Amino acid sequence: MFKWLETFKVVYETKNFSKASEILFVSQPTVSSQIKQLENEFGTQLFIRSGRKEVLVTPQAEILYERVVDLMDDWDKLYQAVQTKQQQIIRCVIGASHTFANYVLPSLLIQMHEKFPQIRFSVRMMNSLEVLQALEHHTVDIGFIEKPLSAPNIKRFSLMEDQLVLAGDTEKGPWLVRENTSGVYYYTKRFLEEKDIDGPVMEIQNNEVIVGLLKQGFGCSLISERAAEGISHQRLDDSYKRNFYLIRRKSGSSEDIEKCAEFICEWSEQ
């Protein structure tokens, strides 16, 4: 039953049986079979297969998903408690957006490691929207984002400012831009519209690749001032300042994770 529910959760989140099979490292027929068995168990249809790659969810699936997320989160905590009782090791998965992960998180992570030796930290780098979604889906415990995203079950705390700069040679181009769900995309789009720029654009879903290209004299882009060392750049006005944010769930976090979040907020004020 637990495997069925785990498969259900991944299918629900991807809306795609093929993608679910890749994530779970099982065959697509296995995914279909487990979902069918789960539907038989509940005596109701959970997904509508319309012949397209993406499946639709039923109202029953909506109800089940809400409970399954909490159930699997509770199971994970129970498993950890049983497995690590003697060592008292707590697992904390951090989801961090690119600029924060590369230029702020390293120094913070060292202090967190020293402050909370009982916590085993792991870091996943993704864009701001993906961090929020991962936190909602309980696949990360603490998130750092670069745009003021919100959700009903998420708390958001402002940590510090980040100044954006115009880096590279605008005469040569092309414009190196992040995907539209990243934290810096909004500012880049606004800048291009304000300056009436309609030059060639290259989308790159990784901040360090953009910085690497700029350091080799290729392209131009809006990047954090923290990332601009060694790159020709000019500071933009205060309207191109943004905030880094800490996000966490409103409920369901362990006491250790709560203390960790409080420490981060205190650290940002130093």
C-alpha positions as CSV (number, residue, x, y, z in Angstrom):
1,M,0.0,0.0,0.0
2,F,2.8,2.4,0.8
3,K,4.4,1.8,-2.6
4,W,1.0,2.5,-4.2
5,L,0.6,5.7,-2.3
6,E,4.2,6.8,-3.2
7,T,3.5,6.1,-6.8
8,F,0.2,8.0,-6.6
9,K,1.9,11.1,-5.1
10,V,4.5,11.2,-7.9
11,V,1.8,10.8,-10.6
12,Y,-0.3,13.5,-9.0
13,E,2.6,15.9,-9.0
14,T,3.9,15.2,-12.5
15,K,0.4,14.6,-14.1
16,N,2.3,12.1,-16.3
17,F,2.7,8.4,-16.0
18,S,5.9,8.3,-18.1
19,K,7.7,11.0,-16.0
20,A,6.5,9.3,-12.8
21,S,8.1,6.0,-14.0
22,E,11.4,7.8,-14.6
23,I,11.4,9.5,-11.2
24,L,10.5,6.2,-9.4
25,F,12.9,4.1,-11.5
26,V,10.2,1.6,-12.5
27,S,8.5,0.8,-15.8
28,Q,5.5,2.7,-16.9
29,P,3.3,-0.5,-16.9
30,T,4.3,-0.9,-13.2
31,V,3.1,2.7,-12.5
32,S,-0.2,2.1,-14.3
33,S,-0.7,-1.2,-12.4
34,Q,-0.1,0.3,-9.0
35,I,-2.4,3.2,-9.7
36,K,-5.1,0.7,-10.9
37,Q,-4.7,-1.4,-7.7
38,L,-5.0,1.7,-5.6
39,E,-8.2,2.7,-7.5
40,N,-9.6,-0.8,-6.9
41,E,-8.8,-0.5,-3.2
42,F,-10.7,2.8,-2.9
43,G,-13.3,1.8,-5.4
44,T,-13.0,5.1,-7.2
45,Q,-11.2,6.7,-10.2
46,L,-8.2,8.8,-9.3
47,F,-6.9,9.9,-12.7
48,I,-8.6,10.5,-16.0
49,R,-6.5,9.1,-18.9
50,S,-7.5,11.1,-22.0
51,G,-5.0,9.6,-24.4
52,R,-2.7,12.6,-24.0
53,K,0.6,12.5,-22.1
54,E,-0.8,14.5,-19.2
55,V,-3.5,13.0,-17.1
56,L,-6.2,14.8,-15.2
57,V,-6.9,14.4,-11.5
58,T,-10.3,13.7,-10.0
59,P,-11.8,15.3,-6.9
60,Q,-11.1,12.1,-5.1
61,A,-7.4,12.3,-6.0
62,E,-7.3,15.9,-4.6
63,I,-8.6,14.6,-1.2
64,L,-6.2,11.7,-1.2
65,Y,-3.2,13.8,-2.1
66,E,-3.7,16.2,0.8
67,R,-3.7,13.2,3.2
68,V,-0.9,11.3,1.5
69,V,1.5,14.2,1.7
70,D,1.0,14.4,5.5
71,L,1.0,10.6,5.9
72,M,4.4,10.2,4.0
73,D,5.9,13.1,5.9
74,D,4.8,11.4,9.2
75,W,6.2,8.1,8.0
76,D,9.5,9.7,7.1
77,K,9.8,11.2,10.6
78,L,8.9,7.9,12.2
79,Y,11.4,6.0,10.0
80,Q,14.2,8.5,10.9
81,A,13.3,8.4,14.6
82,V,13.5,4.6,14.7
83,Q,16.7,4.4,12.5
84,T,18.6,7.2,14.2
85,K,17.4,7.2,17.8
86,Q,20.9,6.4,19.2
87,Q,22.7,9.0,17.2
88,Q,19.9,11.6,17.4
89,I,20.5,12.7,13.8
90,I,17.9,14.9,12.2
91,R,17.7,15.3,8.5
92,C,17.1,18.8,7.0
93,V,16.9,19.2,3.2
94,I,17.5,22.8,2.1
95,G,16.1,24.1,-1.2
96,A,17.9,27.2,-2.4
97,S,17.7,29.4,-5.5
98,H,20.8,29.7,-7.6
99,T,22.3,33.1,-6.5
100,F,21.6,32.4,-2.8
101,A,23.0,28.9,-3.0
102,N,26.2,30.0,-4.7
103,Y,27.0,33.3,-2.9
104,V,25.3,33.4,0.4
105,L,24.5,29.8,1.6
106,P,28.1,28.5,1.9
107,S,29.0,30.8,4.8
108,L,25.6,30.3,6.4
109,L,25.8,26.5,6.0
110,I,29.2,26.4,7.9
111,Q,27.6,28.2,10.8
112,M,24.5,26.0,10.8
113,H,26.7,22.9,10.8
114,E,28.5,24.2,13.8
115,K,25.4,25.3,15.6
116,F,23.3,22.2,14.9
117,P,25.7,19.2,15.0
118,Q,22.7,16.9,15.4
119,I,21.2,18.0,12.0
120,R,22.4,16.3,8.8
121,F,22.0,19.0,6.1
122,S,21.6,18.4,2.4
123,V,21.2,21.1,-0.3
124,R,19.2,21.1,-3.5
125,M,19.6,24.0,-6.0
126,M,16.6,25.0,-8.0
127,N,14.8,28.2,-9.1
128,S,12.5,30.1,-6.7
129,L,9.2,28.6,-7.9
130,E,10.6,25.1,-7.7
131,V,11.8,25.7,-4.1
132,L,8.3,26.8,-3.1
133,Q,6.7,23.8,-4.7
134,A,9.3,21.4,-3.1
135,L,8.5,22.9,0.3
136,E,4.7,22.5,-0.3
137,H,5.3,18.9,-1.4
138,H,7.5,18.2,1.7
139,T,10.5,17.3,-0.3
140,V,12.5,20.1,1.3
141,D,12.3,21.4,4.9
142,I,13.7,25.0,4.5
143,G,13.7,27.1,1.4
144,F,15.6,30.2,0.2
145,I,14.1,32.2,-2.7
146,E,14.8,35.4,-4.7
147,K,11.3,36.5,-5.4
148,P,8.3,37.2,-3.0
149,L,6.3,34.0,-3.7
150,S,3.7,32.9,-1.3
151,A,1.3,30.0,-0.6
152,P,-1.4,29.5,2.1
153,N,0.6,27.0,4.1
154,I,4.0,28.7,3.8
155,K,5.6,31.4,6.0
156,R,8.0,33.9,4.3
157,F,10.7,35.9,6.0
158,S,12.8,38.7,4.4
159,L,16.5,38.0,5.0
160,M,18.7,40.6,3.1
161,E,18.9,42.8,0.0
162,D,20.6,41.8,-3.2
163,Q,21.7,44.4,-5.8
164,L,21.4,43.6,-9.5
165,V,23.9,44.8,-12.0
166,L,24.1,45.0,-15.8
167,A,27.1,42.7,-16.7
168,G,28.8,42.1,-20.0
169,D,28.9,44.0,-23.3
170,T,25.4,45.1,-24.4
171,E,26.7,46.0,-27.8
172,K,27.6,42.5,-28.7
173,G,25.0,40.4,-27.0
174,P,23.3,38.0,-26.9
175,W,21.2,38.6,-23.8
176,L,21.7,35.6,-21.4
177,V,18.4,35.2,-19.5
178,R,17.1,32.7,-16.9
179,E,13.8,30.8,-17.3
180,N,10.6,32.7,-16.4
181,T,10.2,31.0,-13.1
182,S,13.6,32.2,-11.7
183,G,14.0,35.1,-9.3
184,V,15.9,37.4,-11.7
185,Y,13.7,36.8,-14.8
186,Y,11.2,39.5,-13.8
187,Y,13.9,42.2,-13.5
188,T,15.5,41.2,-16.8
189,K,12.2,41.3,-18.6
190,R,11.4,44.7,-17.1
191,F,14.8,46.0,-18.0
192,L,14.5,44.9,-21.7
193,E,11.0,46.5,-21.9
194,E,12.1,49.7,-20.3
195,K,15.1,50.1,-22.6
196,D,13.1,48.9,-25.7
197,I,15.6,46.1,-26.3
198,D,14.7,43.5,-28.8
199,G,18.1,41.8,-29.3
200,P,18.8,38.1,-29.5
201,V,18.1,36.1,-26.3
202,M,19.6,32.9,-25.1
203,E,17.8,31.2,-22.2
204,I,20.1,29.4,-19.7
205,Q,18.6,27.6,-16.7
206,N,21.7,27.9,-14.6
207,N,23.2,31.0,-13.0
208,E,26.8,29.8,-12.9
209,V,26.7,29.0,-16.6
210,I,25.7,32.6,-17.3
211,V,28.5,33.9,-15.1
212,G,31.0,31.6,-16.8
213,L,30.0,32.9,-20.2
214,L,30.2,36.5,-19.1
215,K,33.7,35.9,-17.7
216,Q,34.7,34.7,-21.1
217,G,33.4,37.9,-22.7
218,F,30.3,36.4,-24.2
219,G,26.9,38.0,-23.9
220,C,25.3,40.3,-21.4
221,S,22.9,39.8,-18.5
222,L,21.4,41.1,-15.3
223,I,23.1,39.3,-12.4
224,S,23.6,39.7,-8.7
225,E,26.4,42.1,-7.7
226,R,27.7,39.2,-5.6
227,A,28.3,37.2,-8.8
228,A,29.9,40.0,-10.8
229,E,33.5,39.9,-9.4
230,G,35.9,39.9,-12.4
231,I,33.2,40.8,-14.9
232,S,32.7,44.3,-16.4
233,H,29.4,45.6,-15.0
234,Q,27.5,48.7,-13.9
235,R,25.2,49.1,-10.9
236,L,21.5,49.7,-11.6
237,D,19.3,52.0,-9.6
238,D,17.5,51.0,-6.4
239,S,14.5,49.7,-8.3
240,Y,16.7,46.8,-9.2
241,K,17.3,45.8,-5.6
242,R,15.5,42.6,-4.5
243,N,15.3,40.6,-1.3
244,F,16.4,37.1,-0.5
245,Y,13.7,35.2,1.5
246,L,13.5,32.3,3.9
247,I,10.4,30.1,3.5
248,R,9.1,27.2,5.6
249,R,5.9,25.4,6.2
250,K,3.5,26.8,8.8
251,S,3.1,23.5,10.5
252,G,4.6,20.0,10.5
253,S,8.3,20.9,11.1
254,S,10.3,19.4,13.9
255,E,11.5,21.5,16.8
256,D,15.1,21.3,15.5
257,I,14.0,22.6,12.1
258,E,12.1,25.4,13.8
259,K,15.2,26.4,15.8
260,C,17.3,26.2,12.7
261,A,14.9,28.7,10.9
262,E,15.0,31.0,13.9
263,F,18.8,30.9,13.8
264,I,18.8,31.9,10.1
265,C,16.6,34.9,10.8
266,E,18.9,36.0,13.6
267,W,22.0,35.5,11.4
268,S,20.6,37.7,8.6
269,E,20.3,40.6,11.1
270,Q,24.0,40.5,12.0
